[in-house]
């Protein structure tokens, strides 16, 4: 049998591992077949996602036939384990191969002898150099039999490890289990879980022991411990002087869960636990939707918390009663114009299914497609999603109107950009865009360096602030940009002495050039240099004084006077 097999990391992780699986040879007394696996790490950098799995397969066997599809080096993989299980396989067919350079595109051959037959499950696990599981995935329902090649995929997800250890100074014993399953410590004190999973750890003390609390992994106290990433958690169990058994019985036609503080009962699965004699145990019940609770036994009643003092073995009954569901109420949608309306929760898909029943009190959200130009009326108004609390029969009309066009024209001898909110106009390049009828649009003008925005016209806009217009129809708005005029700096010299004044940036060299223009808001520094037998006395004008350099911000026309005196004429 020949089987082509590609093993792919989920694109959300940005990692891809391509694989080719071939099962070939002859049946061994009708019982087994040799499965040859060729794993290939494809390290090409991502360019464009594949249009379909078929195109991805074509690209693998006929390079260049389709655009390059998402690949990325997987540098932390040190080895790969492949395992085949299924009916008639008493021990899994397993092999592990090293991966020396997962970015090289090398082929890694694997050979496994496995019984033929249907419903085989292929499992691939990736390990890092510390022999930790970092990715895992399975593909069920594979048939190992002679025949034509088949194309398969396994989606691998990143894993994280939760390790549970018992405190070495604890004098008691107990077990720790996880939800979802994976840890049962006791026997299995570590487990791998898919990234994004929240793992709840629950400690159950053994008879004669008490759970003293958590440490590590961000956990403390005696309640359930929740972790969402790799962690090592320590559970301490101490010997109790004596314990009594607390049991919970669930009755009634409803449903719900019961948990205890300190932990031990999680009923659900664990409906009894030992607690130290004389201790106080608080039972909390959470009825499922549509059910109500009442306690009985051990002095408990009502629907609040049940507080039990362990003065002996105790039994508490949690009676969950399901309420009769009320009759549904009807939501009716009418569509006017070209568009569709769907509901969440499902039921409405109009046109087609334009009426549906919902449980009273249900919050139903209607979404109109296309959203541009659509509006609701009746029991809903506006142009966004329609949210209705179904406390009675309701009727909604969705009206679809075509979008309208906003055009931005730039005028003047200056340059700049105009942006819109919501997005659509980016002018510069995109100066025409469509918006929903009657929707508000805000335009913002930004002049380029050296230019100024002088104002709006059209669309009801004016002035130099933002332009806010309502798209009651097609609109044209004009934005005018002009150059910022330069400003003039004039230097005059006074006194009986002689000298020169220069500027940085250049422009003033006075002596000869005593007037120059500069861009508005330029910072100009003037320096006075006296000639022989002269001394520079001081500055005056435009905020300058003293005899050091004069620094001016050119926010308008400026005049500065520099006074030079003869050394021998100083007062």
C-alpha positions, 0 to 999 in steps of 0.5 A, spaced: 500 500 500 502 507 498 500 512 502 502 520 501 502 523 508 503 531 510 503 533 517 502 540 518 503 545 524 497 549 524 498 556 521 496 560 527 503 558 530 506 560 524 510 553 523 509 548 518 512 541 517 511 537 511 511 529 511 510 523 506 507 517 508 508 510 504 505 503 506 508 498 502 510 491 501 506 485 502 501 482 507 504 478 512 499 472 513 494 477 512 496 480 518 501 486 518 504 491 513 510 495 513 509 502 513 514 507 511 514 514 513 518 519 510 518 526 514 520 532 510 521 539 514 520 544 508 523 551 510 521 556 505 519 562 508 512 564 507 510 568 501 502 566 500 497 562 503 495 556 499 488 557 495 486 549 497 489 543 500 489 541 493 494 546 491 498 545 497 499 538 494 500 540 487 506 545 490 509 539 493 510 535 487 510 540 482 514 546 484 512 552 481 505 550 479 502 554 484 504 560 488 509 558 494 505 557 500 506 558 508 512 555 511 517 557 516 523 554 520 521 550 526 528 550 529 526 547 536 524 540 534 530 535 536 526 529 534 519 526 532 515 520 534 510 516 530 505 511 533 500 507 529 494 504 534 487 501 532 483 495 533 487 488 533 494 492 535 495 490 542 501 494 543 502 501 539 507 501 533 512 506 535 518 509 532 522 515 534 527 519 529 532 524 531 531 531 527 538 534 526 536 540 522 529 541 521 530 547 517 534 544 511 529 540 508 532 533 509 528 527 508 527 523 515 526 515 513 521 511 518 519 504 518 514 501 522 511 494 522 503 495 523 497 490 523 493 492 516 486 494 517 481 500 518 480 505 523 488 506 524 490 512 528 497 515 526 500 520 532 505 525 531 509 528 536 515 533 536 520 533 542 525 539 543 532 537 545 530 537 553 525 531 550 519 535 552 513 534 548 512 541 544 507 539 539 502 533 538 496 531 533 493 525 531 489 523 525 484 517 526 480 513 521 486 511 516 486 504 513 492 500 512 491 496 506 494 495 499 491 500 494 492 507 491 496 512 494 492 517 499 493 524 501 492 525 509 494 531 513 495 532 521 494 538 524 499 539 530 498 544 536 503 547 541 503 543 547 505 545 554 506 541 560 503 541 567 507 537 573 504 535 579 509 534 585 507 532 592 510 536 598 516 532 601 514 534 608 507 532 607 505 527 612 499 525 609 497 522 602 492 524 597 491 524 589 491 530 584 487 530 578 486 534 572 480 537 568 481 536 562 484 529 564 491 528 563 494 528 570 492 523 575 497 523 581 498 518 584 500 514 578 501 520 572 504 526 575 505 530 569 501 531 563 501 535 556 495 540 554 494 544 548 496 551 548 490 555 550 487 550 555 486 552 562 487 546 566 484 545 573 487 541 578 483 538 584 486 535 590 483 529 594 486 527 600 486 520 602 483 517 608 486 519 614 489 525 611 487 532 609 489 537 603 494 543 606 494 547 600 498 548 593 504 552 592 507 553 585 504 555 578 501 561 581 496 557 586 495 557 593 490 555 598 485 549 598 481 550 592 482 548 585 488 550 582 488 553 575 494 554 570 494 556 563 501 554 561 507 550 563 507 550 570 510 545 576 505 545 582 506 542 589 500 539 593 501 538 600 497 533 604 498 532 612 496 526 616 489 528 620 488 526 627 482 523 625 477 523 619 470 522 617 466 521 610 462 526 607 458 524 601 453 528 596 447 525 593 444 528 587 437 527 586 431 530 582 430 531 574 435 537 573 442 538 573 448 541 576 455 541 580 457 541 587 464 543 590 467 543 597 471 548 600 476 545 602 477 541 596 475 534 595 468 534 593 467 535 585 460 532 584 460 531 577 465 526 578 467 525 586 461 525 590 465 523 597 471 525 600 474 524 607 475 531 611 478 532 618 474 530 624 471 537 627 473 541 621 468 545 617 466 544 610 462 548 605 458 545 599 457 550 594 452 548 588 451 551 581 445 549 578 445 548 570 441 553 566 433 551 567 434 548 574 433 550 581 437 547 587 434 545 594 439 542 600 437 536 605 441 532 610 446 534 615 442 540 617 442 544 610 436 546 607 434 552 602 439 554 596 445 557 599 451 554 601 451 548 605 455 548 611 457 541 614 461 540 621 464 534 621 462 531 627 461 524 624 460 521 617 455 526 614 451 525 607 448 531 604 442 531 598 443 536 593 436 536 589 436 539 582 429 540 579 428 542 572 423 548 571 418 546 565 421 551 559 416 556 557 413 557 550 417 560 545 416 567 542 417 569 535 421 573 531 419 575 524 424 579 519 422 583 513 427 585 508 427 591 503 432 591 498 438 587 496 441 583 502 440 578 507 439 578 515 442 572 519 441 571 527 445 569 533 443 564 536 441 561 529 434 561 526 433 567 522 436 566 515 432 571 511 430 571 505 429 564 506 427 563 513 425 570 516 421 567 522 423 563 528 422 561 535 426 563 541 426 562 548 423 568 552 429 572 555 433 570 549 438 576 547 438 575 539 443 579 535 441 580 527 446 582 522 445 585 516 449 583 510 451 587 506 452 592 512 453 598 508 447 602 507 443 598 511 438 600 516 433 597 521 426 599 523 420 596 527 423 593 534 430 595 532 433 602 529 439 604 526 445 601 522 449 597 526 447 590 529 440 589 531 440 586 539 433 584 541 431 581 548 425 576 546 420 578 552 415 578 547 413 576 539 417 581 535 418 584 528 424 587 525 424 590 518 431 591 514 432 596 509 438 596 504 440 602 501 446 603 496 452 606 498 454 614 496 460 616 494 465 621 497 470 625 493 476 629 496 479 634 491 486 638 493 487 645 491 492 650 492 500 650 490 501 646 496 501 639 498 498 635 504 494 629 505 487 627 507 484 621 511 477 619 513 474 616 519 471 611 518 477 609 513 476 609 505 479 616 504 487 616 504 488 622 499 494 622 497 492 615 493 485 614 494 481 620 494 474 617 492 470 612 497 464 609 498 460 610 505 453 608 507 447 612 506 447 617 512 453 615 515 458 620 518 465 621 516 470 625 519 476 628 514 483 630 517 488 634 513 495 634 514 500 639 510 506 636 508 513 640 511 513 647 509 506 647 507 500 650 511 492 647 510 488 653 509 481 651 509 475 646 507 470 648 502 464 643 500 460 638 504 458 643 509 465 644 511 469 650 512 475 653 516 481 649 518 479 644 523 476 637 521 471 636 516 465 632 519 460 631 513 453 626 513 453 622 507 446 624 505 448 623 498 454 623 494 459 629 496 465 633 494 469 636 499 475 641 497 482 641 501 486 647 499 494 647 501 499 653 500 506 654 501 508 657 508 511 664 506 518 665 509 519 671 514 525 676 514 530 677 519 533 684 519 540 686 522 542 693 524 549 695 526 550 701 531 555 704 535 562 707 533 566 701 532 566 696 527 564 688 526 560 683 522 554 679 524 553 672 521 547 667 522 546 659 523 543 657 518 547 662 513 543 668 510 546 674 514 553 676 513 552 683 515 557 687 513 554 686 506 548 682 507 544 684 513 537 682 511 535 675 509 529 670 509 528 664 513 522 658 513 517 660 519 519 657 526 526 656 524 531 657 529 537 662 527 543 664 531 546 670 530 554 671 532 557 678 532 565 679 531 568 685 532 574 688 528 580 690 531 580 696 536 573 695 536 569 691 541 562 688 541 557 691 546 550 688 546 544 686 542 537 689 542 531 687 539 527 681 538 528 678 545 536 679 544 541 682 549 548 681 552 554 680 548 553 672 547 550 669 541 543 671 539 538 665 538 531 667 535 525 663 533 523 666 526 515 665 528 514 672 524 519 678 521 524 680 526 529 686 527 535 685 531 541 691 533 548 689 534 552 695 537 560 695 536 564 700 540 571 703 539 575 700 545 578 707 547 571 710 547 568 705 552 564 709 557 
